[in-house]
Amino acid sequence: MKVIAEGIETREQANLLIALGCHTLQGYYYAKPAPMTDWTNNNHEKAKELRMVY
């Protein structure tokens, strides 16, 4: 099952959820809310750079 975790505010939270097998993370730790196109342009490069999509 793919899981999306919301509300990530610290690196520790992100690392724990990654270790638990979470596939996608989002929250203020990565960035403030932005248009979807900011994240999906260029094959999700911004999200991959911030380790939000694996």
mmCIF entry with sequence, helices, sheets and N, C-alpha, C, O atoms, coordinates in Angstrom:
data_MODEL
# 
_entry.id   MODEL 
# 
_entity.id                         1 
_entity.type                       polymer 
_entity.pdbx_number_of_molecules   1 
# 
_entity_poly.entity_id                      1 
_entity_poly.type                           'polypeptide(L)' 
_entity_poly.nstd_linkage                   no 
_entity_poly.nstd_monomer                   no 
_entity_poly.pdbx_seq_one_letter_code       MKVIAEGIETREQANLLIALGCHTLQGYYYAKPAPMTDWTNNNHEKAKELRMVY 
_entity_poly.pdbx_seq_one_letter_code_can   MKVIAEGIETREQANLLIALGCHTLQGYYYAKPAPMTDWTNNNHEKAKELRMVY 
_entity_poly.pdbx_strand_id                 A 
# 
loop_
_entity_poly_seq.entity_id 
_entity_poly_seq.num 
_entity_poly_seq.mon_id 
_entity_poly_seq.hetero 
1 1  MET n 
1 2  LYS n 
1 3  VAL n 
1 4  ILE n 
1 5  ALA n 
1 6  GLU n 
1 7  GLY n 
1 8  ILE n 
1 9  GLU n 
1 10 THR n 
1 11 ARG n 
1 12 GLU n 
1 13 GLN n 
1 14 ALA n 
1 15 ASN n 
1 16 LEU n 
1 17 LEU n 
1 18 ILE n 
1 19 ALA n 
1 20 LEU n 
1 21 GLY n 
1 22 CYS n 
1 23 HIS n 
1 24 THR n 
1 25 LEU n 
1 26 GLN n 
1 27 GLY n 
1 28 TYR n 
1 29 TYR n 
1 30 TYR n 
1 31 ALA n 
1 32 LYS n 
1 33 PRO n 
1 34 ALA n 
1 35 PRO n 
1 36 MET n 
1 37 THR n 
1 38 ASP n 
1 39 TRP n 
1 40 THR n 
1 41 ASN n 
1 42 ASN n 
1 43 ASN n 
1 44 HIS n 
1 45 GLU n 
1 46 LYS n 
1 47 ALA n 
1 48 LYS n 
1 49 GLU n 
1 50 LEU n 
1 51 ARG n 
1 52 MET n 
1 53 VAL n 
1 54 TYR n 
# 
_struct_asym.id          A 
_struct_asym.entity_id   1 
# 
loop_
_struct_conf.conf_type_id 
_struct_conf.id 
_struct_conf.pdbx_PDB_helix_id 
_struct_conf.beg_label_comp_id 
_struct_conf.beg_label_asym_id 
_struct_conf.beg_label_seq_id 
_struct_conf.pdbx_beg_PDB_ins_code 
_struct_conf.end_label_comp_id 
_struct_conf.end_label_asym_id 
_struct_conf.end_label_seq_id 
_struct_conf.pdbx_end_PDB_ins_code 
_struct_conf.beg_auth_comp_id 
_struct_conf.beg_auth_asym_id 
_struct_conf.beg_auth_seq_id 
_struct_conf.end_auth_comp_id 
_struct_conf.end_auth_asym_id 
_struct_conf.end_auth_seq_id 
_struct_conf.pdbx_PDB_helix_class 
_struct_conf.details 
_struct_conf.pdbx_PDB_helix_length 
HELX_P HELX_P1 AA1 ARG A 11 ? ALA A 19 ? ARG A 11 ALA A 19 1 ? 9  
HELX_P HELX_P2 AA2 MET A 36 ? GLU A 49 ? MET A 36 GLU A 49 1 ? 14 
# 
_struct_conf_type.id          HELX_P 
_struct_conf_type.criteria    ? 
_struct_conf_type.reference   ? 
# 
_struct_sheet.id               AA1 
_struct_sheet.type             ? 
_struct_sheet.number_strands   2 
_struct_sheet.details          ? 
# 
_struct_sheet_order.sheet_id     AA1 
_struct_sheet_order.range_id_1   1 
_struct_sheet_order.range_id_2   2 
_struct_sheet_order.offset       ? 
_struct_sheet_order.sense        parallel 
# 
loop_
_struct_sheet_range.sheet_id 
_struct_sheet_range.id 
_struct_sheet_range.beg_label_comp_id 
_struct_sheet_range.beg_label_asym_id 
_struct_sheet_range.beg_label_seq_id 
_struct_sheet_range.pdbx_beg_PDB_ins_code 
_struct_sheet_range.end_label_comp_id 
_struct_sheet_range.end_label_asym_id 
_struct_sheet_range.end_label_seq_id 
_struct_sheet_range.pdbx_end_PDB_ins_code 
_struct_sheet_range.beg_auth_comp_id 
_struct_sheet_range.beg_auth_asym_id 
_struct_sheet_range.beg_auth_seq_id 
_struct_sheet_range.end_auth_comp_id 
_struct_sheet_range.end_auth_asym_id 
_struct_sheet_range.end_auth_seq_id 
AA1 1 ILE A 4  ? ALA A 5  ? ILE A 4  ALA A 5  
AA1 2 THR A 24 ? LEU A 25 ? THR A 24 LEU A 25 
# 
loop_
_atom_site.group_PDB 
_atom_site.id 
_atom_site.type_symbol 
_atom_site.label_atom_id 
_atom_site.label_alt_id 
_atom_site.label_comp_id 
_atom_site.label_asym_id 
_atom_site.label_entity_id 
_atom_site.label_seq_id 
_atom_site.pdbx_PDB_ins_code 
_atom_site.Cartn_x 
_atom_site.Cartn_y 
_atom_site.Cartn_z 
_atom_site.occupancy 
_atom_site.B_iso_or_equiv 
_atom_site.pdbx_formal_charge 
_atom_site.auth_seq_id 
_atom_site.auth_comp_id 
_atom_site.auth_asym_id 
_atom_site.auth_atom_id 
_atom_site.pdbx_PDB_model_num 
ATOM 1   N N  . MET A 1 1  ? 0.843  -1.158 0.000   1.00 0.00 ? 1  MET A N  1 
ATOM 2   C CA . MET A 1 1  ? 0.000  0.000  0.000   1.00 0.00 ? 1  MET A CA 1 
ATOM 3   C C  . MET A 1 1  ? 0.898  1.234  0.000   1.00 0.00 ? 1  MET A C  1 
ATOM 4   O O  . MET A 1 1  ? 1.858  1.305  0.768   1.00 0.00 ? 1  MET A O  1 
ATOM 5   N N  . LYS A 1 2  ? 0.594  2.196  -0.850  1.00 0.00 ? 2  LYS A N  1 
ATOM 6   C CA . LYS A 1 2  ? 1.340  3.453  -0.831  1.00 0.00 ? 2  LYS A CA 1 
ATOM 7   C C  . LYS A 1 2  ? 0.718  4.380  0.206   1.00 0.00 ? 2  LYS A C  1 
ATOM 8   O O  . LYS A 1 2  ? -0.503 4.458  0.339   1.00 0.00 ? 2  LYS A O  1 
ATOM 9   N N  . VAL A 1 3  ? 1.581  5.079  0.938   1.00 0.00 ? 3  VAL A N  1 
ATOM 10  C CA . VAL A 1 3  ? 1.136  5.947  2.018   1.00 0.00 ? 3  VAL A CA 1 
ATOM 11  C C  . VAL A 1 3  ? 1.672  7.347  1.791   1.00 0.00 ? 3  VAL A C  1 
ATOM 12  O O  . VAL A 1 3  ? 2.818  7.516  1.377   1.00 0.00 ? 3  VAL A O  1 
ATOM 13  N N  . ILE A 1 4  ? 0.850  8.354  2.059   1.00 0.00 ? 4  ILE A N  1 
ATOM 14  C CA . ILE A 1 4  ? 1.261  9.756  2.011   1.00 0.00 ? 4  ILE A CA 1 
ATOM 15  C C  . ILE A 1 4  ? 1.163  10.303 3.425   1.00 0.00 ? 4  ILE A C  1 
ATOM 16  O O  . ILE A 1 4  ? 0.092  10.273 4.031   1.00 0.00 ? 4  ILE A O  1 
ATOM 17  N N  . ALA A 1 5  ? 2.275  10.803 3.955   1.00 0.00 ? 5  ALA A N  1 
ATOM 18  C CA . ALA A 1 5  ? 2.282  11.398 5.288   1.00 0.00 ? 5  ALA A CA 1 
ATOM 19  C C  . ALA A 1 5  ? 2.243  12.915 5.150   1.00 0.00 ? 5  ALA A C  1 
ATOM 20  O O  . ALA A 1 5  ? 3.009  13.496 4.380   1.00 0.00 ? 5  ALA A O  1 
ATOM 21  N N  . GLU A 1 6  ? 1.364  13.539 5.886   1.00 0.00 ? 6  GLU A N  1 
ATOM 22  C CA . GLU A 1 6  ? 1.221  14.990 5.848   1.00 0.00 ? 6  GLU A CA 1 
ATOM 23  C C  . GLU A 1 6  ? 1.645  15.577 7.186   1.00 0.00 ? 6  GLU A C  1 
ATOM 24  O O  . GLU A 1 6  ? 1.647  14.888 8.206   1.00 0.00 ? 6  GLU A O  1 
ATOM 25  N N  . GLY A 1 7  ? 1.998  16.839 7.169   1.00 0.00 ? 7  GLY A N  1 
ATOM 26  C CA . GLY A 1 7  ? 2.324  17.538 8.409   1.00 0.00 ? 7  GLY A CA 1 
ATOM 27  C C  . GLY A 1 7  ? 3.737  17.321 8.898   1.00 0.00 ? 7  GLY A C  1 
ATOM 28  O O  . GLY A 1 7  ? 4.004  17.495 10.087  1.00 0.00 ? 7  GLY A O  1 
ATOM 29  N N  . ILE A 1 8  ? 4.656  16.947 8.018   1.00 0.00 ? 8  ILE A N  1 
ATOM 30  C CA . ILE A 1 8  ? 6.045  16.728 8.421   1.00 0.00 ? 8  ILE A CA 1 
ATOM 31  C C  . ILE A 1 8  ? 6.684  18.083 8.724   1.00 0.00 ? 8  ILE A C  1 
ATOM 32  O O  . ILE A 1 8  ? 6.695  18.975 7.876   1.00 0.00 ? 8  ILE A O  1 
ATOM 33  N N  . GLU A 1 9  ? 7.210  18.230 9.930   1.00 0.00 ? 9  GLU A N  1 
ATOM 34  C CA . GLU A 1 9  ? 7.807  19.501 10.327  1.00 0.00 ? 9  GLU A CA 1 
ATOM 35  C C  . GLU A 1 9  ? 9.272  19.388 10.701  1.00 0.00 ? 9  GLU A C  1 
ATOM 36  O O  . GLU A 1 9  ? 9.947  20.411 10.816  1.00 0.00 ? 9  GLU A O  1 
ATOM 37  N N  . THR A 1 10 ? 9.788  18.187 10.895  1.00 0.00 ? 10 THR A N  1 
ATOM 38  C CA . THR A 1 10 ? 11.199 18.028 11.284  1.00 0.00 ? 10 THR A CA 1 
ATOM 39  C C  . THR A 1 10 ? 11.855 16.907 10.489  1.00 0.00 ? 10 THR A C  1 
ATOM 40  O O  . THR A 1 10 ? 11.180 16.030 9.949   1.00 0.00 ? 10 THR A O  1 
ATOM 41  N N  . ARG A 1 11 ? 13.179 16.954 10.426  1.00 0.00 ? 11 ARG A N  1 
ATOM 42  C CA . ARG A 1 11 ? 13.944 15.898 9.763   1.00 0.00 ? 11 ARG A CA 1 
ATOM 43  C C  . ARG A 1 11 ? 13.729 14.561 10.468  1.00 0.00 ? 11 ARG A C  1 
ATOM 44  O O  . ARG A 1 11 ? 13.657 13.517 9.820   1.00 0.00 ? 11 ARG A O  1 
ATOM 45  N N  . GLU A 1 12 ? 13.630 14.594 11.783  1.00 0.00 ? 12 GLU A N  1 
ATOM 46  C CA . GLU A 1 12 ? 13.433 13.364 12.538  1.00 0.00 ? 12 GLU A CA 1 
ATOM 47  C C  . GLU A 1 12 ? 12.114 12.691 12.162  1.00 0.00 ? 12 GLU A C  1 
ATOM 48  O O  . GLU A 1 12 ? 12.063 11.471 12.006  1.00 0.00 ? 12 GLU A O  1 
ATOM 49  N N  . GLN A 1 13 ? 11.051 13.478 12.014  1.00 0.00 ? 13 GLN A N  1 
ATOM 50  C CA . GLN A 1 13 ? 9.771  12.914 11.588  1.00 0.00 ? 13 GLN A CA 1 
ATOM 51  C C  . GLN A 1 13 ? 9.903  12.295 10.201  1.00 0.00 ? 13 GLN A C  1 
ATOM 52  O O  . GLN A 1 13 ? 9.416  11.191 9.959   1.00 0.00 ? 13 GLN A O  1 
ATOM 53  N N  . ALA A 1 14 ? 10.556 13.001 9.302   1.00 0.00 ? 14 ALA A N  1 
ATOM 54  C CA . ALA A 1 14 ? 10.726 12.500 7.939   1.00 0.00 ? 14 ALA A CA 1 
ATOM 55  C C  . ALA A 1 14 ? 11.510 11.198 7.946   1.00 0.00 ? 14 ALA A C  1 
ATOM 56  O O  . ALA A 1 14 ? 11.105 10.231 7.301   1.00 0.00 ? 14 ALA A O  1 
ATOM 57  N N  . ASN A 1 15 ? 12.620 11.159 8.661   1.00 0.00 ? 15 ASN A N  1 
ATOM 58  C CA . ASN A 1 15 ? 13.446 9.952  8.700   1.00 0.00 ? 15 ASN A CA 1 
ATOM 59  C C  . ASN A 1 15 ? 12.697 8.761  9.291   1.00 0.00 ? 15 ASN A C  1 
ATOM 60  O O  . ASN A 1 15 ? 12.832 7.640  8.799   1.00 0.00 ? 15 ASN A O  1 
ATOM 61  N N  . LEU A 1 16 ? 11.913 8.991  10.338  1.00 0.00 ? 16 LEU A N  1 
ATOM 62  C CA . LEU A 1 16 ? 11.148 7.910  10.945  1.00 0.00 ? 16 LEU A CA 1 
ATOM 63  C C  . LEU A 1 16 ? 10.125 7.358  9.950   1.00 0.00 ? 16 LEU A C  1 
ATOM 64  O O  . LEU A 1 16 ? 10.003 6.142  9.798   1.00 0.00 ? 16 LEU A O  1 
ATOM 65  N N  . LEU A 1 17 ? 9.397  8.235  9.281   1.00 0.00 ? 17 LEU A N  1 
ATOM 66  C CA . LEU A 1 17 ? 8.373  7.782  8.338   1.00 0.00 ? 17 LEU A CA 1 
ATOM 67  C C  . LEU A 1 17 ? 8.987  7.078  7.131   1.00 0.00 ? 17 LEU A C  1 
ATOM 68  O O  . LEU A 1 17 ? 8.410  6.123  6.611   1.00 0.00 ? 17 LEU A O  1 
ATOM 69  N N  . ILE A 1 18 ? 10.138 7.536  6.689   1.00 0.00 ? 18 ILE A N  1 
ATOM 70  C CA . ILE A 1 18 ? 10.842 6.859  5.598   1.00 0.00 ? 18 ILE A CA 1 
ATOM 71  C C  . ILE A 1 18 ? 11.235 5.450  6.052   1.00 0.00 ? 18 ILE A C  1 
ATOM 72  O O  . ILE A 1 18 ? 11.056 4.481  5.314   1.00 0.00 ? 18 ILE A O  1 
ATOM 73  N N  . ALA A 1 19 ? 11.769 5.346  7.271   1.00 0.00 ? 19 ALA A N  1 
ATOM 74  C CA . ALA A 1 19 ? 12.172 4.042  7.797   1.00 0.00 ? 19 ALA A CA 1 
ATOM 75  C C  . ALA A 1 19 ? 10.977 3.101  7.947   1.00 0.00 ? 19 ALA A C  1 
ATOM 76  O O  . ALA A 1 19 ? 11.125 1.883  7.848   1.00 0.00 ? 19 ALA A O  1 
ATOM 77  N N  . LEU A 1 20 ? 9.803  3.664  8.183   1.00 0.00 ? 20 LEU A N  1 
ATOM 78  C CA . LEU A 1 20 ? 8.591  2.852  8.324   1.00 0.00 ? 20 LEU A CA 1 
ATOM 79  C C  . LEU A 1 20 ? 7.977  2.492  6.976   1.00 0.00 ? 20 LEU A C  1 
ATOM 80  O O  . LEU A 1 20 ? 6.975  1.779  6.915   1.00 0.00 ? 20 LEU A O  1 
ATOM 81  N N  . GLY A 1 21 ? 8.585  2.990  5.890   1.00 0.00 ? 21 GLY A N  1 
ATOM 82  C CA . GLY A 1 21 ? 8.131  2.611  4.560   1.00 0.00 ? 21 GLY A CA 1 
ATOM 83  C C  . GLY A 1 21 ? 7.174  3.573  3.893   1.00 0.00 ? 21 GLY A C  1 
ATOM 84  O O  . GLY A 1 21 ? 6.542  3.223  2.896   1.00 0.00 ? 21 GLY A O  1 
ATOM 85  N N  . CYS A 1 22 ? 7.055  4.771  4.418   1.00 0.00 ? 22 CYS A N  1 
ATOM 86  C CA . CYS A 1 22 ? 6.170  5.762  3.809   1.00 0.00 ? 22 CYS A CA 1 
ATOM 87  C C  . CYS A 1 22 ? 6.754  6.196  2.461   1.00 0.00 ? 22 CYS A C  1 
ATOM 88  O O  . CYS A 1 22 ? 7.954  6.450  2.360   1.00 0.00 ? 22 CYS A O  1 
ATOM 89  N N  . HIS A 1 23 ? 5.922  6.281  1.440   1.00 0.00 ? 23 HIS A N  1 
ATOM 90  C CA . HIS A 1 23 ? 6.379  6.580  0.089   1.00 0.00 ? 23 HIS A CA 1 
ATOM 91  C C  . HIS A 1 23 ? 6.438  8.067  -0.244  1.00 0.00 ? 23 HIS A C  1 
ATOM 92  O O  . HIS A 1 23 ? 7.296  8.486  -1.020  1.00 0.00 ? 23 HIS A O  1 
ATOM 93  N N  . THR A 1 24 ? 5.555  8.861  0.321   1.00 0.00 ? 24 THR A N  1 
ATOM 94  C CA . THR A 1 24 ? 5.487  10.285 -0.018  1.00 0.00 ? 24 THR A CA 1 
ATOM 95  C C  . THR A 1 24 ? 5.277  11.095 1.256   1.00 0.00 ? 24 THR A C  1 
ATOM 96  O O  . THR A 1 24 ? 4.451  10.739 2.097   1.00 0.00 ? 24 THR A O  1 
ATOM 97  N N  . LEU A 1 25 ? 6.024  12.179 1.392   1.00 0.00 ? 25 LEU A N  1 
ATOM 98  C CA . LEU A 1 25 ? 5.940  13.040 2.566   1.00 0.00 ? 25 LEU A CA 1 
ATOM 99  C C  . LEU A 1 25 ? 5.658  14.475 2.135   1.00 0.00 ? 25 LEU A C  1 
ATOM 100 O O  . LEU A 1 25 ? 6.097  14.915 1.073   1.00 0.00 ? 25 LEU A O  1 
ATOM 101 N N  . GLN A 1 26 ? 4.927  15.188 2.967   1.00 0.00 ? 26 GLN A N  1 
ATOM 102 C CA . GLN A 1 26 ? 4.734  16.610 2.692   1.00 0.00 ? 26 GLN A CA 1 
ATOM 103 C C  . GLN A 1 26 ? 4.554  17.341 4.008   1.00 0.00 ? 26 GLN A C  1 
ATOM 104 O O  . GLN A 1 26 ? 4.127  16.764 5.007   1.00 0.00 ? 26 GLN A O  1 
ATOM 105 N N  . GLY A 1 27 ? 4.889  18.621 3.988   1.00 0.00 ? 27 GLY A N  1 
ATOM 106 C CA . GLY A 1 27 ? 4.740  19.443 5.181   1.00 0.00 ? 27 GLY A CA 1 
ATOM 107 C C  . GLY A 1 27 ? 5.685  20.628 5.143   1.00 0.00 ? 27 GLY A C  1 
ATOM 108 O O  . GLY A 1 27 ? 6.465  20.789 4.204   1.00 0.00 ? 27 GLY A O  1 
ATOM 109 N N  . TYR A 1 28 ? 5.606  21.454 6.174   1.00 0.00 ? 28 TYR A N  1 
ATOM 110 C CA . TYR A 1 28 ? 6.417  22.667 6.239   1.00 0.00 ? 28 TYR A CA 1 
ATOM 111 C C  . TYR A 1 28 ? 7.909  22.376 6.286   1.00 0.00 ? 28 TYR A C  1 
ATOM 112 O O  . TYR A 1 28 ? 8.709  23.256 5.968   1.00 0.00 ? 28 TYR A O  1 
ATOM 113 N N  . TYR A 1 29 ? 8.310  21.168 6.674   1.00 0.00 ? 29 TYR A N  1 
ATOM 114 C CA . TYR A 1 29 ? 9.727  20.818 6.659   1.00 0.00 ? 29 TYR A CA 1 
ATOM 115 C C  . TYR A 1 29 ? 10.291 20.969 5.243   1.00 0.00 ? 29 TYR A C  1 
ATOM 116 O O  . TYR A 1 29 ? 11.439 21.373 5.057   1.00 0.00 ? 29 TYR A O  1 
ATOM 117 N N  . TYR A 1 30 ? 9.471  20.642 4.262   1.00 0.00 ? 30 TYR A N  1 
ATOM 118 C CA . TYR A 1 30 ? 9.907  20.706 2.869   1.00 0.00 ? 30 TYR A CA 1 
ATOM 119 C C  . TYR A 1 30 ? 9.651  22.070 2.254   1.00 0.00 ? 30 TYR A C  1 
ATOM 120 O O  . TYR A 1 30 ? 10.528 22.615 1.585   1.00 0.00 ? 30 TYR A O  1 
ATOM 121 N N  . ALA A 1 31 ? 8.483  22.625 2.464   1.00 0.00 ? 31 ALA A N  1 
ATOM 122 C CA . ALA A 1 31 ? 8.146  23.925 1.875   1.00 0.00 ? 31 ALA A CA 1 
ATOM 123 C C  . ALA A 1 31 ? 6.760  24.344 2.313   1.00 0.00 ? 31 ALA A C  1 
ATOM 124 O O  . ALA A 1 31 ? 5.956  23.529 2.765   1.00 0.00 ? 31 ALA A O  1 
ATOM 125 N N  . LYS A 1 32 ? 6.497  25.634 2.169   1.00 0.00 ? 32 LYS A N  1 
ATOM 126 C CA . LYS A 1 32 ? 5.151  26.142 2.393   1.00 0.00 ? 32 LYS A CA 1 
ATOM 127 C C  . LYS A 1 32 ? 4.271  25.708 1.222   1.00 0.00 ? 32 LYS A C  1 
ATOM 128 O O  . LYS A 1 32 ? 4.794  25.337 0.171   1.00 0.00 ? 32 LYS A O  1 
ATOM 129 N N  . PRO A 1 33 ? 2.960  25.747 1.379   1.00 0.00 ? 33 PRO A N  1 
ATOM 130 C CA . PRO A 1 33 ? 2.074  25.353 0.286   1.00 0.00 ? 33 PRO A CA 1 
ATOM 131 C C  . PRO A 1 33 ? 2.398  26.106 -1.006  1.00 0.00 ? 33 PRO A C  1 
ATOM 132 O O  . PRO A 1 33 ? 2.687  27.303 -0.991  1.00 0.00 ? 33 PRO A O  1 
ATOM 133 N N  . ALA A 1 34 ? 2.341  25.370 -2.127  1.00 0.00 ? 34 ALA A N  1 
ATOM 134 C CA . ALA A 1 34 ? 2.658  25.936 -3.445  1.00 0.00 ? 34 ALA A CA 1 
ATOM 135 C C  . ALA A 1 34 ? 1.803  25.236 -4.495  1.00 0.00 ? 34 ALA A C  1 
ATOM 136 O O  . ALA A 1 34 ? 1.266  24.158 -4.238  1.00 0.00 ? 34 ALA A O  1 
ATOM 137 N N  . PRO A 1 35 ? 1.673  25.833 -5.663  1.00 0.00 ? 35 PRO A N  1 
ATOM 138 C CA . PRO A 1 35 ? 0.914  25.177 -6.733  1.00 0.00 ? 35 PRO A CA 1 
ATOM 139 C C  . PRO A 1 35 ? 1.519  23.822 -7.094  1.00 0.00 ? 35 PRO A C  1 
ATOM 140 O O  . PRO A 1 35 ? 2.737  23.645 -7.057  1.00 0.00 ? 35 PRO A O  1 
ATOM 141 N N  . MET A 1 36 ? 0.662  22.878 -7.439  1.00 0.00 ? 36 MET A N  1 
ATOM 142 C CA . MET A 1 36 ? 1.105  21.525 -7.784  1.00 0.00 ? 36 MET A CA 1 
ATOM 143 C C  . MET A 1 36 ? 2.143  21.540 -8.903  1.00 0.00 ? 36 MET A C  1 
ATOM 144 O O  . MET A 1 36 ? 3.064  20.723 -8.896  1.00 0.00 ? 36 MET A O  1 
ATOM 145 N N  . THR A 1 37 ? 2.011  22.446 -9.853  1.00 0.00 ? 37 THR A N  1 
ATOM 146 C CA . THR A 1 37 ? 2.948  22.476 -10.980 1.00 0.00 ? 37 THR A CA 1 
ATOM 147 C C  . THR A 1 37 ? 4.372  22.778 -10.537 1.00 0.00 ? 37 THR A C  1 
ATOM 148 O O  . THR A 1 37 ? 5.322  22.379 -11.212 1.00 0.00 ? 37 THR A O  1 
ATOM 149 N N  . ASP A 1 38 ? 4.542  23.478 -9.411  1.00 0.00 ? 38 ASP A N  1 
ATOM 150 C CA . ASP A 1 38 ? 5.894  23.729 -8.898  1.00 0.00 ? 38 ASP A CA 1 
ATOM 151 C C  . ASP A 1 38 ? 6.599  22.415 -8.579  1.00 0.00 ? 38 ASP A C  1 
ATOM 152 O O  . ASP A 1 38 ? 7.824  22.329 -8.661  1.00 0.00 ? 38 ASP A O  1 
ATOM 153 N N  . TRP A 1 39 ? 5.829  21.393 -8.216  1.00 0.00 ? 39 TRP A N  1 
ATOM 154 C CA . TRP A 1 39 ? 6.400  20.118 -7.791  1.00 0.00 ? 39 TRP A CA 1 
ATOM 155 C C  . TRP A 1 39 ? 6.431  19.089 -8.903  1.00 0.00 ? 39 TRP A C  1 
ATOM 156 O O  . TRP A 1 39 ? 7.308  18.225 -8.915  1.00 0.00 ? 39 TRP A O  1 
ATOM 157 N N  . THR A 1 40 ? 5.496  19.161 -9.835  1.00 0.00 ? 40 THR A N  1 
ATOM 158 C CA . THR A 1 40 ? 5.399  18.115 -10.850 1.00 0.00 ? 40 THR A CA 1 
ATOM 159 C C  . THR A 1 40 ? 6.153  18.435 -12.134 1.00 0.00 ? 40 THR A C  1 
ATOM 160 O O  . THR A 1 40 ? 6.384  17.537 -12.943 1.00 0.00 ? 40 THR A O  1 
ATOM 161 N N  . ASN A 1 41 ? 6.539  19.679 -12.341 1.00 0.00 ? 41 ASN A N  1 
ATOM 162 C CA . ASN A 1 41 ? 7.327  20.018 -13.530 1.00 0.00 ? 41 ASN A CA 1 
ATOM 163 C C  . ASN A 1 41 ? 8.671  19.301 -13.482 1.00 0.00 ? 41 ASN A C  1 
ATOM 164 O O  . ASN A 1 41 ? 9.191  19.020 -12.401 1.00 0.00 ? 41 ASN A O  1 
ATOM 165 N N  . ASN A 1 42 ? 9.227  19.011 -14.635 1.00 0.00 ? 42 ASN A N  1 
ATOM 166 C CA . ASN A 1 42 ? 10.561 18.395 -14.740 1.00 0.00 ? 42 ASN A CA 1 
ATOM 167 C C  . ASN A 1 42 ? 10.666 17.053 -14.018 1.00 0.00 ? 42 ASN A C  1 
ATOM 168 O O  . ASN A 1 42 ? 11.646 16.789 -13.321 1.00 0.00 ? 42 ASN A O  1 
ATOM 169 N N  . ASN A 1 43 ? 9.645  16.206 -14.191 1.00 0.00 ? 43 ASN A N  1 
ATOM 170 C CA . ASN A 1 43 ? 9.674  14.847 -13.648 1.00 0.00 ? 43 ASN A CA 1 
ATOM 171 C C  . ASN A 1 43 ? 9.867  14.828 -12.124 1.00 0.00 ? 43 ASN A C  1 
ATOM 172 O O  . ASN A 1 43 ? 10.615 14.003 -11.600 1.00 0.00 ? 43 ASN A O  1 
ATOM 173 N N  . HIS A 1 44 ? 9.202  15.726 -11.436 1.00 0.00 ? 44 HIS A N  1 
ATOM 174 C CA . HIS A 1 44 ? 9.219  15.777 -9.958  1.00 0.00 ? 44 HIS A CA 1 
ATOM 175 C C  . HIS A 1 44 ? 10.616 16.055 -9.391  1.00 0.00 ? 44 HIS A C  1 
ATOM 176 O O  . HIS A 1 44 ? 10.923 15.623 -8.280  1.00 0.00 ? 44 HIS A O  1 
ATOM 177 N N  . GLU A 1 45 ? 11.451 16.757 -10.124 1.00 0.00 ? 45 GLU A N  1 
ATOM 178 C CA . GLU A 1 45 ? 12.834 16.985 -9.664  1.00 0.00 ? 45 GLU A CA 1 
ATOM 179 C C  . GLU A 1 45 ? 12.893 17.680 -8.310  1.00 0.00 ? 45 GLU A C  1 
ATOM 180 O O  . GLU A 1 45 ? 13.700 17.304 -7.461  1.00 0.00 ? 45 GLU A O  1 
ATOM 181 N N  . LYS A 1 46 ? 12.046 18.691 -8.094  1.00 0.00 ? 46 LYS A N  1 
ATOM 182 C CA . LYS A 1 46 ? 12.082 19.400 -6.813  1.00 0.00 ? 46 LYS A CA 1 
ATOM 183 C C  . LYS A 1 46 ? 11.723 18.450 -5.668  1.00 0.00 ? 46 LYS A C  1 
ATOM 184 O O  . LYS A 1 46 ? 12.367 18.470 -4.620  1.00 0.00 ? 46 LYS A O  1 
ATOM 185 N N  . ALA A 1 47 ? 10.716 17.634 -5.864  1.00 0.00 ? 47 ALA A N  1 
ATOM 186 C CA . ALA A 1 47 ? 10.312 16.686 -4.829  1.00 0.00 ? 47 ALA A CA 1 
ATOM 187 C C  . ALA A 1 47 ? 11.397 15.640 -4.594  1.00 0.00 ? 47 ALA A C  1 
ATOM 188 O O  . ALA A 1 47 ? 11.669 15.281 -3.448  1.00 0.00 ? 47 ALA A O  1 
ATOM 189 N N  . LYS A 1 48 ? 12.016 15.153 -5.656  1.00 0.00 ? 48 LYS A N  1 
ATOM 190 C CA . LYS A 1 48 ? 13.091 14.162 -5.509  1.00 0.00 ? 48 LYS A CA 1 
ATOM 191 C C  . LYS A 1 48 ? 14.283 14.767 -4.783  1.00 0.00 ? 48 LYS A C  1 
ATOM 192 O O  . LYS A 1 48 ? 14.906 14.113 -3.946  1.00 0.00 ? 48 LYS A O  1 
ATOM 193 N N  . GLU A 1 49 ? 14.597 16.011 -5.103  1.00 0.00 ? 49 GLU A N  1 
ATOM 194 C CA . GLU A 1 49 ? 15.727 16.691 -4.453  1.00 0.00 ? 49 GLU A CA 1 
ATOM 195 C C  . GLU A 1 49 ? 15.500 16.781 -2.951  1.00 0.00 ? 49 GLU A C  1 
ATOM 196 O O  . GLU A 1 49 ? 16.443 16.643 -2.171  1.00 0.00 ? 49 GLU A O  1 
ATOM 197 N N  . LEU A 1 50 ? 14.264 17.008 -2.542  1.00 0.00 ? 50 LEU A N  1 
ATOM 198 C CA . LEU A 1 50 ? 13.943 17.137 -1.121  1.00 0.00 ? 50 LEU A CA 1 
ATOM 199 C C  . LEU A 1 50 ? 13.550 15.806 -0.481  1.00 0.00 ? 50 LEU A C  1 
ATOM 200 O O  . LEU A 1 50 ? 13.083 15.782 0.658   1.00 0.00 ? 50 LEU A O  1 
ATOM 201 N N  . ARG A 1 51 ? 13.734 14.697 -1.205  1.00 0.00 ? 51 ARG A N  1 
ATOM 202 C CA . ARG A 1 51 ? 13.437 13.347 -0.731  1.00 0.00 ? 51 ARG A CA 1 
ATOM 203 C C  . ARG A 1 51 ? 11.980 13.172 -0.380  1.00 0.00 ? 51 ARG A C  1 
ATOM 204 O O  . ARG A 1 51 ? 11.648 12.478 0.580   1.00 0.00 ? 51 ARG A O  1 
ATOM 205 N N  . MET A 1 52 ? 11.088 13.807 -1.165  1.00 0.00 ? 52 MET A N  1 
ATOM 206 C CA . MET A 1 52 ? 9.659  13.664 -0.911  1.00 0.00 ? 52 MET A CA 1 
ATOM 207 C C  . MET A 1 52 ? 9.042  12.539 -1.734  1.00 0.00 ? 52 MET A C  1 
ATOM 208 O O  . MET A 1 52 ? 7.992  12.009 -1.368  1.00 0.00 ? 52 MET A O  1 
ATOM 209 N N  . VAL A 1 53 ? 9.676  12.175 -2.830  1.00 0.00 ? 53 VAL A N  1 
ATOM 210 C CA . VAL A 1 53 ? 9.157  11.130 -3.717  1.00 0.00 ? 53 VAL A CA 1 
ATOM 211 C C  . VAL A 1 53 ? 10.284 10.164 -4.016  1.00 0.00 ? 53 VAL A C  1 
ATOM 212 O O  . VAL A 1 53 ? 11.391 10.588 -4.348  1.00 0.00 ? 53 VAL A O  1 
ATOM 213 N N  . TYR A 1 54 ? 10.021 8.874  -3.904  1.00 0.00 ? 54 TYR A N  1 
ATOM 214 C CA . TYR A 1 54 ? 11.048 7.855  -4.143  1.00 0.00 ? 54 TYR A CA 1 
ATOM 215 C C  . TYR A 1 54 ? 10.693 7.000  -5.316  1.00 0.00 ? 54 TYR A C  1 
ATOM 216 O O  . TYR A 1 54 ? 11.443 6.089  -5.666  1.00 0.00 ? 54 TYR A O  1 
# 
